[in-house]
């Protein structure tokens, strides 16, 4: 509940002293870290739907925050999606 959240907040350290920083892609704009792991909350579009421009731009922001190591498992679906999209364009 509320108490647990407040207690976690009290135990947090300044980012400069942190071993791990958890951020949204929106809050990560303009920032960089040596290692970045993309969480699995980047959901693929529903079948037959296209990925919105806003979602594409946000995914770009997320993957360009890593200076050295990027774990993009949270976007593992994107390669198949892009392959499908390029195949669809060829059928037009």
N, C-alpha and C positions, 0 to 999 in steps of 0.2 A: 503494500500500500504506500501511502504518502510518506510515512516514516522511513520505510526502506529506501525510497528514492532520495530523501533528504540525507540519510546516513551515507549513501554512496557518494553523494555530492560533497559531503564533508571530508571524505577520504581521498578525494581527487587531488592530484598535485598539479602544479603549473605545467603547461605543455612542454616547456624547455627541459623539465626534469622527468617527463613521462617516458616510459618504455614503449607504450602503445598510445596512438591517438586515433580516436574514432570520430569520423566526420561524415557529413553528407557530401555528395558531389557538389551541391550548391555552395556549401560553406568552404569547399576546397578550392574554389576558383581563385586563381592567382597565387596559390601556394604549391609547395613541392615537398616531397619526402624521399628519402633514399629508397624505401620499399613501400609499395602500395598493394593492398589486396582489395579487389573489387568484390563486394558482398553480392549475395545472390538475390538482391531485391530489384535488380534490373530485369524486369519481366519481358519476354518476347511478346510481340503483338499477337492478337488472336489470329487463327488461321484465316487467310484471305484478306487480312488487314495489313496496311503498311505501317512501318515504324514512323512516328511523327518526327518532324524536323527538330522539335524541342527535345525529344528523347535522344535523337542522334547526337545533338549538340552536347547534351548532358553526359552521354556516354563518352564522347570525345574528351570532355573536361576530365572525367574520371580517369581515363587511361593515360592522360598526359601529365598526371601529377607525380609519377614515379621518375626519379632521377636515375636509378640503377636497376631496380628489380620490380617487375609488374606481375602480379598473380591475377590474371583476368578470368579466373574460373567463373565468376559471377556473370560474365558475358559470354560463356562458352557456346551459347546458342547462336551468337551473331554470325559466325562463319557460315553455318548452314543457311541462315536467313539470307545473307548476302548472295550465296550461291543460288538459292531459289530465286531471288530477285533478278539476278543476271540472266538466269534461264527464262524467266517470265518475259524479260525485255526482248530476248531473241525470238520469242514466239509471236511478237506483235507484228 
